[in-house]
Amino acid sequence: MKVSNNNNPRAVALEAICSVVLRKESLSNFKFSESLPDLSLAKSLTYSTIRFYHQLNDIVSSLLKSPIERKHLDIHCLILLGANQILYSNIPSHAAIFETVEVANILDKSWAKGLVNAILREIDRKQDTLLNNTHYSHPSWLVKKIKRYYPKNFEQIFSQNNIQAPMTIRVNPSYSLDSYKKSLELIGIDSVKLAVAPQSLVLKNAVDVFLLPKFNNGSCYVQDASAQLAAHIIEPKDNERILDACAAPGGKTIHLSELAPNSVITALDCNISRLEKLKENINRHKIKNVAVAIGNAQNQDWWNGEKFDKILIDAPCSATGIIRRHPDIKLLRKPKDINALIALQKEILGNLWTLLKPGGILVYSTCSILKSENEEQISSFFDSHKDATEEKIKLDWGIDACFGRQQLPTKHFDGFYYARIIKDII
């Protein structure tokens, strides 16, 4: 289907939903037209439907007398879109049903209007019962894994994954946090400070970044509070050689430079398009001490042979700690992906460890909550690297793991993991 030129927000939302559900494409790659009159509605319906896809799909599938033909699965997705409005929006049910049924005309599938209408009316009649039934709206493999890893916390994790994450900014240290907070208040943007992340402000409501005072001049960077801790944990110093591996789009790179403007930073990534975004961010913040390198962190063909004092590895991972920001992860991530990621993380760790000076510090981080990618990965690393010693992270953040610290998704923090490792001087 192709309806993105249409001005109907539900039709556009349906196209975005189909891109994920049917074509297995990342939602971040879908281009919403900025000229769409009801852009915010289209985005809201898209993200909410994907967020609750597993629950909505179970409900709709149970009400269909027979599965919809493969060539008409856009109609199945249309019913999911309508069900989401009935169960998870403030749109009156009669309006949600009418407007959703009308999208069948846009698809040139008017034959489906009766089916869409009947299923949605049945959902409307049963909505109280349906909402009272416990459903985590995650794939079964991930439900099992999270319950096994966190028997006391899994309900919190699922609950946080199914709400919209807050917008958090990191204020440039050249600005007073309190004065910047006041400048936001003057234009009607409320925010709260977080003690553990000293440059962070959590906004009460998400806003267009260009409304943020002096955003174009590098006053702040949109970054979750958990991710803001990377630079503080590695503690960059002036005159140190620092590697930020898997660096794009550059949030942690810029933070390292802000804290140690006279350090020498190499920002490494293999994704050329993401590196372009990193370069844009570096330019916006007028950063002068960062060299950009194109290459894979598991190889050394990009390296000039000079070892680093500190290395930050923001490792490729399952991203299971940031599902609330990227709900399509629940549809796109598969169990087989985890083993491949674990193998890649191990390769990166082993390779970059050889580039670290004796006495140097390596910080390993992921936005995952899976122990196999985090504490178990680091435990395996210590087993095979006798010149490595853990240095405990002393922050009032997250929970102690057997190695490192693990943050589960909470109101103000994404799910994140950090381990700080010192290379012994032998």
SULFEN-V869752 format. One record per helix or strand. SS is the DSSP state (@ for helix, = for strand). FROM is the first residue (numbers start at 0). TO is the last residue. If there is no record, write none. Layout:
SS & FROM & TO
SS & FROM & TO
//
This chain:
@ & 8 & 20
@ & 26 & 28
@ & 38 & 50
@ & 52 & 62
@ & 69 & 87
@ & 92 & 105
@ & 109 & 124
@ & 126 & 131
@ & 139 & 148
@ & 153 & 160
= & 166 & 170
@ & 176 & 185
= & 190 & 193
= & 196 & 202
@ & 208 & 210
@ & 214 & 216
= & 219 & 221
@ & 224 & 233
= & 240 & 244
@ & 250 & 258
= & 263 & 268
@ & 271 & 283
= & 289 & 293
= & 307 & 313
@ & 328 & 331
@ & 334 & 352
= & 355 & 365
@ & 370 & 372
@ & 374 & 383
= & 387 & 389
= & 398 & 399
= & 404 & 406
= & 415 & 422
//
